[in-house]
Amino acid sequence: MISSLKLHASMVAGSAILFLLVFLANEWLFNSAHFEFVRGMNWIYLPAGMRLLCTLLFGGAGAIGVLIASWITCVFYFFPDDPLRSFAGGIASAAAPYLVYKMAQRLYGLQASLVNLNGQRLLLLSLAYSIANPSLHHLWLLLRGDAVSSGYFVMVIGDLLGTLVVIYTMKLMLSVFPSPPRDGQNRPPSA
């Protein structure tokens, strides 16, 4: 029980830390007039990819880590004077990848090892997430009575490009490592 709780807490903390590190990298790399449409809407948004990756890898624990990190970035960076928007923005940021994760479980029988996520499925999940995230954010803005801007399409593009960069970079990095042997392969012959 305790080790399960420690593992869960480690996945939550790891997801939050990874998200925050990628957020800082994104701010350093893409915080310029060329890549930023408005504050918080970039043409390439790497944290979107980390949100999806952490949630695919760690499920609910990843989503909780993303929620915590999203609240941190919203409260201390994006909307320090608007706690309600920060709260809702964090929820939308965590809910979108979690919904895509649940969809992957249902459609693909997503396994914890992610072995059944091939390139095509990753692309489809990235596209689904890149539509779900801006949709949830803009739905909140619409319900709040704020004008919904052309930023929706910028968010879709930025989330899609950022997600593809993160997901396929990780996939490429993992392809460097040898695959574990499958049953019956690379075993010494029986006597």
C-alpha positions as CSV (number, residue, x, y, z in Angstrom):
1,M,0.0,0.0,0.0
2,I,2.7,2.5,1.0
3,S,4.9,1.6,-2.0
4,S,1.9,2.1,-4.3
5,L,1.2,5.5,-2.8
6,K,4.9,6.4,-3.2
7,L,4.8,5.3,-6.8
8,H,1.6,7.3,-7.5
9,A,3.1,10.4,-5.7
10,S,6.3,10.0,-7.8
11,M,4.3,9.9,-11.0
12,V,2.4,13.0,-10.0
13,A,5.6,14.9,-9.0
14,G,7.5,13.7,-12.0
15,S,4.7,14.8,-14.4
16,A,4.5,18.3,-12.7
17,I,8.3,18.7,-12.9
18,L,8.6,17.5,-16.5
19,F,5.8,19.9,-17.5
20,L,7.4,22.8,-15.7
21,L,10.8,22.1,-17.3
22,V,9.3,21.9,-20.8
23,F,7.3,25.1,-20.1
24,L,10.5,26.9,-19.2
25,A,12.2,25.5,-22.3
26,N,9.3,26.6,-24.4
27,E,9.4,30.1,-22.9
28,W,13.2,30.3,-23.7
29,L,12.9,28.9,-27.2
30,F,9.6,30.3,-28.5
31,N,8.8,33.4,-26.5
32,S,9.3,35.9,-29.3
33,A,7.1,37.8,-31.7
34,H,7.7,35.2,-34.3
35,F,6.3,32.3,-32.3
36,E,3.9,33.9,-29.9
37,F,0.4,35.0,-31.1
38,V,-0.6,36.4,-27.7
39,R,0.7,35.6,-24.2
40,G,0.1,31.9,-23.7
41,M,-0.7,31.1,-27.3
42,N,2.3,30.0,-29.3
43,W,2.6,28.7,-32.8
44,I,4.7,25.9,-31.3
45,Y,3.7,25.0,-27.7
46,L,5.9,22.1,-26.3
47,P,4.1,21.9,-23.0
48,A,1.1,20.6,-24.8
49,G,3.1,17.5,-25.9
50,M,4.4,17.0,-22.3
51,R,0.8,17.1,-21.0
52,L,-0.2,14.4,-23.4
53,L,2.9,12.3,-22.9
54,C,2.7,12.4,-19.0
55,T,-1.0,11.4,-19.2
56,L,-0.4,8.6,-21.6
57,L,2.5,7.3,-19.5
58,F,1.0,7.7,-16.0
59,G,-2.8,8.0,-16.5
60,G,-4.6,9.7,-13.8
61,A,-1.4,10.4,-11.8
62,G,0.0,12.2,-14.9
63,A,-3.1,14.2,-15.3
64,I,-2.9,15.3,-11.6
65,G,0.7,16.3,-12.1
66,V,-0.3,18.3,-15.2
67,L,-3.1,19.9,-13.2
68,I,-0.8,21.0,-10.4
69,A,1.8,22.4,-12.9
70,S,-0.8,24.1,-14.9
71,W,-2.2,25.8,-11.9
72,I,1.3,27.0,-11.0
73,T,1.9,28.4,-14.5
74,C,-1.5,30.0,-14.6
75,V,-1.4,31.6,-11.1
76,F,2.2,32.8,-11.2
77,Y,2.7,33.6,-14.9
78,F,-0.3,33.8,-17.2
79,F,-3.2,35.1,-15.0
80,P,-1.8,36.3,-11.6
81,D,-4.7,38.7,-11.2
82,D,-7.5,36.3,-12.2
83,P,-7.6,33.3,-9.8
84,L,-10.8,32.0,-11.4
85,R,-9.3,31.9,-14.9
86,S,-6.2,30.3,-13.5
87,F,-8.3,27.6,-11.8
88,A,-10.3,26.9,-14.9
89,G,-7.3,27.0,-17.2
90,G,-5.5,24.4,-15.1
91,I,-8.5,22.1,-15.2
92,A,-8.9,22.5,-18.9
93,S,-5.2,21.8,-19.4
94,A,-5.4,18.6,-17.4
95,A,-8.8,17.4,-18.6
96,A,-8.0,17.5,-22.3
97,P,-5.1,15.0,-22.2
98,Y,-6.9,12.8,-19.7
99,L,-10.0,12.6,-22.0
100,V,-7.7,11.6,-24.9
101,Y,-6.0,9.0,-22.6
102,K,-9.4,7.5,-21.8
103,M,-10.3,7.5,-25.5
104,A,-7.1,5.6,-26.3
105,Q,-7.9,3.1,-23.6
106,R,-11.3,2.5,-25.1
107,L,-10.4,2.6,-28.8
108,Y,-7.0,0.9,-28.7
109,G,-7.0,-1.0,-25.5
110,L,-4.1,1.2,-24.4
111,Q,-1.6,-0.8,-22.3
112,A,0.6,0.7,-19.6
113,S,3.7,-0.1,-21.7
114,L,2.2,1.9,-24.6
115,V,3.4,-0.9,-27.0
116,N,0.2,-0.8,-28.9
117,L,0.6,2.9,-29.8
118,N,2.2,2.9,-33.2
119,G,3.1,6.1,-35.2
120,Q,-0.4,6.4,-36.8
121,R,-2.2,6.1,-33.4
122,L,0.1,8.6,-31.8
123,L,-0.6,11.0,-34.6
124,L,-4.4,10.5,-34.2
125,L,-4.1,11.0,-30.4
126,S,-2.0,14.1,-30.9
127,L,-4.6,15.5,-33.3
128,A,-7.5,14.7,-31.0
129,Y,-5.6,16.3,-28.1
130,S,-4.8,19.4,-30.2
131,I,-8.5,19.9,-30.8
132,A,-9.7,19.0,-27.3
133,N,-7.4,21.3,-25.4
134,P,-8.3,24.6,-27.2
135,S,-11.9,23.5,-27.3
136,L,-12.1,23.2,-23.5
137,H,-10.2,26.5,-23.0
138,H,-12.5,28.3,-25.4
139,L,-15.6,26.7,-24.0
140,W,-14.7,28.1,-20.6
141,L,-14.1,31.6,-22.1
142,L,-17.5,31.3,-23.9
143,L,-19.3,30.3,-20.7
144,R,-17.6,33.1,-18.9
145,G,-18.9,35.6,-21.4
146,D,-15.5,36.5,-22.9
147,A,-15.1,37.0,-26.6
148,V,-13.7,33.9,-28.3
149,S,-10.9,35.0,-30.5
150,S,-9.1,33.7,-33.5
151,G,-6.7,32.3,-31.0
152,Y,-8.5,29.0,-31.1
153,F,-6.8,28.0,-34.4
154,V,-3.5,29.2,-33.2
155,M,-3.9,27.0,-30.1
156,V,-4.8,24.0,-32.3
157,I,-1.7,24.6,-34.5
158,G,0.6,25.3,-31.6
159,D,-0.6,22.3,-29.5
160,L,-0.4,20.0,-32.5
161,L,3.1,21.1,-33.5
162,G,4.3,21.1,-29.8
163,T,2.8,17.7,-29.2
164,L,4.3,16.2,-32.4
165,V,7.7,17.5,-31.5
166,V,7.6,16.1,-27.9
167,I,6.0,12.8,-28.7
168,Y,8.1,11.9,-31.7
169,T,11.3,13.1,-30.0
170,M,10.6,10.7,-27.2
171,K,9.7,8.0,-29.6
172,L,13.0,8.6,-31.5
173,M,14.9,8.6,-28.2
174,L,13.3,5.3,-27.1
175,S,14.0,3.7,-30.5
176,V,17.7,4.0,-29.7
177,F,17.4,1.5,-26.9
178,P,17.2,-2.2,-27.7
179,S,13.8,-3.8,-27.3
180,P,13.4,-6.3,-24.5
181,P,13.4,-9.9,-25.6
182,R,10.0,-11.5,-26.1
183,D,9.0,-14.9,-24.8
184,G,10.9,-17.6,-26.6
185,Q,13.5,-15.2,-28.1
186,N,17.1,-14.9,-27.0
187,R,16.7,-17.6,-24.4
188,P,19.2,-20.3,-23.9
189,P,18.0,-23.7,-25.3
190,S,16.5,-26.1,-22.8
191,A,18.5,-29.1,-21.9
